[in-house]
Amino acid sequence: MDRTGLAYGVSACLIWGFFPLYWPLLKPAFALEILAHRVVWSLLVCLLLLVGQRKIRVLLHLVVNRRRIWWLVGSSLALSANWLVFIWAVNNDHFTESALGYYINPLVMVFLGIVVYKEKLSRTQWLAGASGAVAVIILSFAYGRPPWIALLIASTWGLYGIIKKHFNGNALESLAAETLVLIIPALALLIYLGIQGKGQFGLDFRSSLLLSGAGIVTTLPLLMFNGAATRLPLSIIGLLQYIQPSVQFLLGVFVLHEEMSKERWIGFAFIWLSLFLLGADLVKSSRRTLDDSVAEAH
């Protein structure tokens, strides 16, 4: 296994896992204002990197492609919705439920695969889906409501993944194109807040530094994970993505001391069971593919 790729992947997922500690530092800026800053500063960082790599033409090709522009708009909206819900959730002390969203995302992807692409599931995948459904029902009773924050995070990220299949571009180029689509409404909001005297940027050095830092904390782990994806097998990449919600969950329970009733523990246990089943199925299918490739080579 490529150690550099593994280091990139683990580091990226750990950074994402600690994301919930960053966004509350930006308060009293509200979630939509933070989102606007994240868009603006992420685009700036992406543009600087693309100029340095002399790949700005690739970005222009993505944006002006008429056949794919609406897919790009759709992915931009799904990404911004996911960012907004997540920022609002962690800034309102919903750490464990936001972690739940990324835990159940693989299950949402399985569901979307059935609905959109008419994919057929293995017996293990059906068991994983059933376990996930039981978990959502239990957690609905535990929270006294459906876990809508988790469901929104998972569904917007799943939708984003589905839409992204319809246009090419690596992680940096795609993020640059998506934030470019969002730049006008983002700038409009920030200018309006500035005129009204309600914006947080420029009030003091700390606030301005943290808000502008949103661009770096967004692009850095993305580039690291992209580096891992080019070096590691798909099965390892899939398993690495469980690091992020696990770190968030541990932060919520043991650092921020969010309430975890017995019912919530049971619900999360069913989620972890479903993820174990999906992970086992992923490793099994990956080995089968490798064995087939070796057989064909001989």
N, C-alpha and C positions, 0 to 999 in steps of 0.2 A: 504494500500500500504506500502511496506517495505521502511522505511525512509532511511535506510543505503544504500539500492540498488539505491534509487533515488539520494542520495547524490553522490554516486560513478558515476552514469551515467551522471549527470549534470556536475560534476567536470571534467570528461574525455572529454566531448564534449566542454566545455569551454577551456580546454587546447588545444585541436585540433583547436578550433576557433582562438586562439592566435598564432598558429604555424607560420603564415606568418610573424610575427614580429621577429622570431628567426633566420630563415635561412638567411636573409640579413645581420645579424651580422657576418656571416662566410665569407663574401666577404673580400678580392678579390679571395678567393677560388671559382672556377667555379662549375657549377651544378654537373658535373660528379664526380669531386673530393669530393664534399660534400656528394653525394650519396655513394661513396666508404667508406667514414668515417662513415656514418650512418649504413651501413651494418656491418662493422668491430666492432664498439662499441656496436651496438645492440646485435650482437652475443655474445660478451663478457658478457654483462649484463645478457642476457638470460641464458648463461651457468652457471654463478655464482648462479643465482636463482634456476636453475634446480639441481645443485649440492647440494645447501642448502636444497632443498625439497626432495633430493634423488630420482629424477625422470630422471636421465640422461639416463637410459635404455629405457625409453619411447621415447626419442629423437632418440636413435640409432635404435629403431624399426621402426620409421617413415622413416628414411633415407635409411635403407637397405631393405625395403619392395619392392621387384621387381615389384609387380603388380601395385604399386602406385608411383613408383619413377618418372615416366614421368609426372604424374599429379603434383607432387611436383615441378619438374623443371618448368612446365608451370605456376604454381602459383607464383613461385619465379620470373620468367621473367615478369609476369603481374604486380606484386607488385613493382618491381624495375622500370618498365616503368612508373607506376603511381607516384612513389616518384620523379623520375627524372623530369617529366613534371611539377609537382607541385612546386618543388624547383626552376626550371628555371623560371616558371611563376611569383612567388612572388618576386624573385630576379630581375626580369625585370619589376616590377611595374604593374603586371596584377592581382591585388588582387580581384577585382570584378568578373573578368572572371573565376578565379580559384574557387571562391565561386559558380559561376553559374554551374561549373562542378559537384560540390557535390549536388547542388539543383536538377539538372536534372538526377542524378544517379538513383533515384527510377524509373524514366520513362524509363531509359535504361534497368533496371532490368526487368521491365514489358515487354519491347520489346524482351529481351533475353529469357524471359519465354515463349513467343509466338513462337519464332524461334526454340529454343533448345528443350523445353519440351512440345511444342504444347498445352500450357495452354490456357484455355478459359477465356476471360475477362468479367467482369460485365459491365453494361451500364456506371456506374460511372467511371470505369477504362478506358473505351474507350473515354469518355469525357475528362478525365485527359490527356490521350495521345494526343488527338487532340489539347488541349490547349497548351501542351508542344511543339508540332510541330509548331503551330502558333508562339509561342515565339521564337523558333530557327530561323524561317524565318524573323521575325521582327528584331531580334538582328543581323542577317547577314547583313541586310541593315544598321542598326545602327553602326556596327563596320566597314562597308565597306568590309567585308569578312565574311565567315562563322566563328562562334566562335570556331575555331579548338582547342584552348587550353582547353576550357570547354568540348568539345566533346571527346578529348583525355583523360582527367581526368576521365570523367564519363564512357567511354567505357573500359578503362584499369581496373578501379575499379569494374565495372560490370563483366568483364571477369574473374577477380580474384575471385569474389564471386561465379561464376558458377563453376570454376575449383575446388575451395575449397570443394565443395560438394562431391568430389570423394576420399577424404582421411580424416581420423579422426585425432583428436588432439585438445587440447584446445588452447587458444590464445597464451600462452607463448611457448608451445611446437611447435606449427606451425611456429611462428616467428623464433624460434631458428633453425628449420629445413630449412626454406626458406633462412635465412641469411647464413646458413652453405653451401647451394648450391651455393650462390653468393660469398663466401669468397675468392676463388682463384682469380677470375678476379678483385675483389676489392683490394686485397692485391697487385696484380701485378701492377695495376694502381698506387697505392700509392708508391710502391717501385720505379717504373719508374720515377714518379714525384720527388721523393727524390733524385735519382741519377742525374737527370737533374737539380736539384736545383730549381725546380718550385713548389714544394709542400709547403703548408702553415703551416703544422704541424711542430712544433719545432722552428718556426721563433721567436715566443714570447709567453709568458705565456698565454696571453688573447686568442690568436688564438688557441693554443693547448687545452686550457680548454673548449672553446666553441665547437670545433670540436669533442672532446671526449664526451662532454655533449650530443651529438646527440643520443647516446645510451640510456641515461636515459629519455630524452624527448620523445623518441619513445616508450619505453617499459612501462613507468609509466601510461600514459592514457589508453594504451591497457589493462593492468591488471585491472585498475579501471573499464573500460567498461565491461570486462569479469565478474567482480564481480557483476556489475549491471545486466548483462544478465541472471545470475543464480537466481536473486531475483525478477525481474520485469516481467510483462506480455509482450508478443511480441508487442502488440499495443503501449505500453508506450515506449519501446525500439525504435520502428520505429519513433515515434514522437520526441524523444530526439535527434535523428540524424539530425534534422533540425537546432539544435542550432549551430553546427559548421559553416555551410555556412552563417548563419545569422550574426554571430560575424564577420566572414571574410568580409562580405558585408559591415557591419557598419564601420569596420576599414578602408576599401578602400574608402568609400564615405566621412565619417565625420572626419577621422584622417589623412589619406593620401591625401584626396581631389582629388580622381580620377574623371575624367570627366564623368558625367552622363547626356547625352542628353535626351530630351523628349522621343525619340524613345527607348532608352535603358530602361527608366522607364516603358514604356508600355510593352516591352518585358519581363522584370522581373515581371510585374504584372500578365502576363499570366502564368509565371512559378509558382508564388505563388498561383494562382487559381488552377493550376493542382495539386500542393502539398496539398492544402486544400481538394480537391476532393479525392485524394489518402488517406489522413489521415482520412477523414470521412469514407471512405470505409473500411479502416483497423480497425477502432474502431467498426464499424457496424458488420463486420465479426467476430471480437473478441468476441463481446457480444453474437452473435448468437452461437458461439462455446461454450461459457460458459453456455448459456441457455440449449443447447443440453446436456451438461455434467450433469447439475443439473437434467434434466428430466430423463436421464438414471440412475442416482443414486437413483431416487425414483421409 
